[in-house]
Amino acid sequence: MSAPVDPKQGEREYFARIGEEGRRHSVAKPFSDEHCAQYLANVAAMMELMPKPPGRILEFGCGTGWLGQMFAQRGYEVIGVDISPDAIALAQATAVSRGLANATYQVADYETFAIATPVDSVIFHDALHHAESEADALRAAFAALRPGGMVLCLEPGAGHSKTASSRRAIEEFGVHEKDMPPAAIVKLARAIGFTHHVVLPPPAAFMRTSYRAISTTDQSRGQSFQRYFMIVYRIVRLLRRRRELGMVLLWKD
């Protein structure tokens, strides 16, 4: 089957086209995924940065809802939005099976989505780089926030569009797979009206740099100084790459 010409149609049909095994995998994330530890690091960082529950979270590009449902289990009210009817049907069914009445879902294009009651936080997790217009998506997030609210963006960053997996997804499913570095997000956000921002190292990359480095390095006493020096060096490199790759926090006054 040839990929749709319209990229939004590709996003709408993606979960219908990945097959039963692909849908099972998506519903069972993060534990079904080879990058489970990285996803859990992202979740932990986001929960640490969020205001404590209760609070209202809007997740744009929620897919099958696995991320938002972790926040719902923590006590937040979660509204998930996705352009794919198949993804939303799976998210709704999973929320019901888990007894999560505080996780609700809507089929909608997040670039034009409007909500009646403002939310405390908006999440883009591996979602903004799928937008046809990331500027429209950020405008919708800005409009949805209460004053003092925060947007969290955790995106693949620079170079993503050129990876083999991105090229395959574009060819097979007709979806967007854009580069979405923090510098580009911040530039758009400032023009839209976000008043201040912070760019942090990607949580998963930070975890790999520190914890995995310790677990896989020679633990003999003579290697201790070299081991910790290399960890600090790699963390500094992560900090210096924040224009290309990182978690972006945006605030609305």
SELUMSE-846393 format. One record per residue (C-alpha): residue in one letter; x, y, z. Coordinates in steps of 0.02 Angstrom, whole numbers. Example, Ala and Ser with C-alpha at 12.3 -4.5 7.8 and 13.67 -1.06 7.14 Angstrom:
REM SELUMSE-846393
{"A"; {615; -225; 390}}
{"S"; {684; -53; 357}}
REM end
This chain:
REM SELUMSE-846393
{"M"; {0; 0; 0}}
{"S"; {69; 170; -48}}
{"A"; {90; 304; 84}}
{"P"; {-38; 447; 88}}
{"V"; {13; 609; 2}}
{"D"; {-60; 719; 140}}
{"P"; {53; 707; 295}}
{"K"; {-95; 736; 411}}
{"Q"; {-184; 589; 332}}
{"G"; {-30; 486; 369}}
{"E"; {-41; 536; 552}}
{"R"; {-228; 496; 556}}
{"E"; {-201; 323; 483}}
{"Y"; {-38; 277; 568}}
{"F"; {-109; 168; 706}}
{"A"; {-228; 84; 585}}
{"R"; {-82; 36; 474}}
{"I"; {48; -28; 598}}
{"G"; {-43; -192; 624}}
{"E"; {-107; -282; 779}}
{"E"; {67; -315; 847}}
{"G"; {115; -133; 827}}
{"R"; {-41; -77; 918}}
{"R"; {-11; -199; 1061}}
{"H"; {166; -134; 1075}}
{"S"; {106; 47; 1080}}
{"V"; {-25; 14; 1214}}
{"A"; {101; -78; 1325}}
{"K"; {233; 59; 1319}}
{"P"; {348; 98; 1402}}
{"F"; {375; -80; 1463}}
{"S"; {355; -159; 1291}}
{"D"; {489; -49; 1214}}
{"E"; {676; -77; 1203}}
{"H"; {697; 104; 1261}}
{"C"; {595; 74; 1418}}
{"A"; {728; 142; 1537}}
{"Q"; {742; 301; 1434}}
{"Y"; {553; 328; 1434}}
{"L"; {546; 302; 1622}}
{"A"; {687; 427; 1645}}
{"N"; {586; 553; 1544}}
{"V"; {430; 521; 1649}}
{"A"; {525; 540; 1812}}
{"A"; {600; 705; 1755}}
{"M"; {433; 773; 1698}}
{"M"; {348; 725; 1861}}
{"E"; {487; 812; 1958}}
{"L"; {463; 971; 1855}}
{"M"; {273; 973; 1861}}
{"P"; {175; 1058; 1999}}
{"K"; {121; 923; 2122}}
{"P"; {-49; 842; 2094}}
{"P"; {-190; 879; 2083}}
{"G"; {-171; 977; 1923}}
{"R"; {-235; 974; 1744}}
{"I"; {-122; 911; 1605}}
{"L"; {-156; 922; 1419}}
{"E"; {-54; 800; 1315}}
{"F"; {-42; 842; 1131}}
{"G"; {-5; 695; 1016}}
{"C"; {-46; 571; 1154}}
{"G"; {-52; 417; 1042}}
{"T"; {-119; 268; 1140}}
{"G"; {-111; 365; 1302}}
{"W"; {24; 270; 1396}}
{"L"; {117; 426; 1455}}
{"G"; {-34; 524; 1514}}
{"Q"; {-102; 372; 1605}}
{"M"; {55; 367; 1712}}
{"F"; {16; 546; 1764}}
{"A"; {-167; 500; 1792}}
{"Q"; {-113; 361; 1909}}
{"R"; {-11; 491; 2003}}
{"G"; {-168; 594; 2032}}
{"Y"; {-172; 721; 1890}}
{"E"; {-321; 753; 1778}}
{"V"; {-261; 713; 1602}}
{"I"; {-338; 763; 1436}}
{"G"; {-259; 674; 1288}}
{"V"; {-276; 736; 1110}}
{"D"; {-225; 644; 952}}
{"I"; {-271; 657; 769}}
{"S"; {-282; 466; 753}}
{"P"; {-454; 392; 793}}
{"D"; {-375; 220; 814}}
{"A"; {-251; 285; 943}}
{"I"; {-388; 373; 1041}}
{"A"; {-498; 217; 1041}}
{"L"; {-353; 118; 1115}}
{"A"; {-316; 254; 1243}}
{"Q"; {-498; 260; 1298}}
{"A"; {-511; 71; 1313}}
{"T"; {-350; 61; 1415}}
{"A"; {-406; 202; 1531}}
{"V"; {-569; 111; 1564}}
{"S"; {-481; -55; 1597}}
{"R"; {-367; 32; 1723}}
{"G"; {-509; 125; 1807}}
{"L"; {-437; 295; 1763}}
{"A"; {-589; 409; 1758}}
{"N"; {-468; 558; 1769}}
{"A"; {-393; 518; 1597}}
{"T"; {-503; 573; 1451}}
{"Y"; {-468; 580; 1265}}
{"Q"; {-521; 674; 1110}}
{"V"; {-491; 646; 924}}
{"A"; {-429; 814; 864}}
{"D"; {-291; 903; 771}}
{"Y"; {-186; 982; 908}}
{"E"; {-134; 1122; 790}}
{"T"; {-311; 1192; 799}}
{"F"; {-369; 1121; 966}}
{"A"; {-456; 1235; 1091}}
{"I"; {-507; 1196; 1270}}
{"A"; {-639; 1285; 1374}}
{"T"; {-551; 1277; 1543}}
{"P"; {-363; 1316; 1545}}
{"V"; {-241; 1184; 1603}}
{"D"; {-87; 1191; 1714}}
{"S"; {31; 1101; 1595}}
{"V"; {43; 1047; 1414}}
{"I"; {155; 902; 1361}}
{"F"; {232; 869; 1191}}
{"H"; {326; 704; 1208}}
{"D"; {392; 643; 1041}}
{"A"; {244; 734; 963}}
{"L"; {287; 911; 907}}
{"H"; {402; 847; 769}}
{"H"; {250; 764; 690}}
{"A"; {158; 930; 670}}
{"E"; {126; 1004; 500}}
{"S"; {145; 1175; 582}}
{"E"; {240; 1171; 746}}
{"A"; {203; 1357; 765}}
{"D"; {15; 1324; 762}}
{"A"; {38; 1181; 886}}
{"L"; {133; 1294; 1007}}
{"R"; {1; 1430; 986}}
{"A"; {-134; 1304; 1034}}
{"A"; {-32; 1253; 1186}}
{"F"; {-8; 1436; 1236}}
{"A"; {-195; 1469; 1221}}
{"A"; {-236; 1314; 1325}}
{"L"; {-125; 1364; 1472}}
{"R"; {-178; 1461; 1625}}
{"P"; {-67; 1609; 1671}}
{"G"; {89; 1538; 1752}}
{"G"; {64; 1372; 1662}}
{"M"; {205; 1273; 1582}}
{"V"; {235; 1178; 1421}}
{"L"; {357; 1031; 1422}}
{"C"; {432; 983; 1254}}
{"L"; {540; 828; 1239}}
{"E"; {578; 800; 1056}}
{"P"; {709; 703; 954}}
{"G"; {811; 859; 913}}
{"A"; {931; 899; 772}}
{"G"; {965; 766; 640}}
{"H"; {808; 663; 675}}
{"S"; {736; 683; 500}}
{"K"; {890; 604; 422}}
{"T"; {892; 443; 523}}
{"A"; {851; 278; 438}}
{"S"; {698; 249; 547}}
{"S"; {629; 422; 506}}
{"R"; {653; 397; 319}}
{"R"; {565; 228; 331}}
{"A"; {417; 304; 426}}
{"I"; {398; 444; 300}}
{"E"; {405; 324; 153}}
{"E"; {293; 189; 227}}
{"F"; {166; 292; 324}}
{"G"; {175; 468; 254}}
{"V"; {201; 548; 424}}
{"H"; {303; 700; 473}}
{"E"; {474; 663; 547}}
{"K"; {553; 834; 571}}
{"D"; {708; 895; 658}}
{"M"; {646; 983; 816}}
{"P"; {796; 1054; 910}}
{"P"; {769; 1161; 1066}}
{"A"; {835; 1317; 980}}
{"A"; {696; 1308; 850}}
{"I"; {562; 1277; 982}}
{"V"; {621; 1423; 1089}}
{"K"; {626; 1542; 941}}
{"L"; {446; 1501; 895}}
{"A"; {389; 1507; 1076}}
{"R"; {460; 1681; 1106}}
{"A"; {371; 1747; 950}}
{"I"; {207; 1670; 1009}}
{"G"; {214; 1752; 1181}}
{"F"; {296; 1631; 1302}}
{"T"; {390; 1742; 1423}}
{"H"; {533; 1632; 1482}}
{"H"; {608; 1462; 1454}}
{"V"; {736; 1336; 1515}}
{"V"; {823; 1201; 1413}}
{"L"; {882; 1050; 1512}}
{"P"; {984; 900; 1455}}
{"P"; {876; 755; 1393}}
{"P"; {838; 649; 1547}}
{"A"; {873; 484; 1460}}
{"A"; {1040; 546; 1392}}
{"F"; {1088; 612; 1563}}
{"M"; {1047; 443; 1639}}
{"R"; {1150; 350; 1509}}
{"T"; {1296; 469; 1535}}
{"S"; {1301; 444; 1723}}
{"Y"; {1220; 283; 1784}}
{"R"; {1258; 172; 1635}}
{"A"; {1436; 236; 1628}}
{"I"; {1462; 180; 1807}}
{"S"; {1379; 11; 1782}}
{"T"; {1484; -32; 1629}}
{"T"; {1653; 38; 1680}}
{"D"; {1794; -56; 1765}}
{"Q"; {1759; -37; 1951}}
{"S"; {1937; -58; 2013}}
{"R"; {1997; 79; 2130}}
{"G"; {2130; 137; 2008}}
{"Q"; {1996; 178; 1879}}
{"S"; {1888; 286; 1995}}
{"F"; {1961; 457; 1953}}
{"Q"; {1960; 424; 1766}}
{"R"; {1782; 358; 1774}}
{"Y"; {1711; 509; 1864}}
{"F"; {1811; 631; 1759}}
{"M"; {1737; 556; 1601}}
{"I"; {1560; 565; 1673}}
{"V"; {1581; 750; 1713}}
{"Y"; {1655; 781; 1541}}
{"R"; {1508; 697; 1455}}
{"I"; {1381; 793; 1561}}
{"V"; {1465; 957; 1512}}
{"R"; {1454; 904; 1330}}
{"L"; {1268; 870; 1352}}
{"L"; {1243; 1043; 1427}}
{"R"; {1336; 1123; 1282}}
{"R"; {1225; 1033; 1155}}
{"R"; {1062; 1102; 1225}}
{"R"; {1026; 1203; 1068}}
{"E"; {1021; 1038; 972}}
{"L"; {946; 915; 1097}}
{"G"; {857; 939; 1263}}
{"M"; {698; 957; 1363}}
{"V"; {619; 1128; 1336}}
{"L"; {513; 1210; 1471}}
{"L"; {408; 1360; 1420}}
{"W"; {306; 1473; 1535}}
{"K"; {158; 1586; 1504}}
{"D"; {139; 1739; 1618}}
REM end
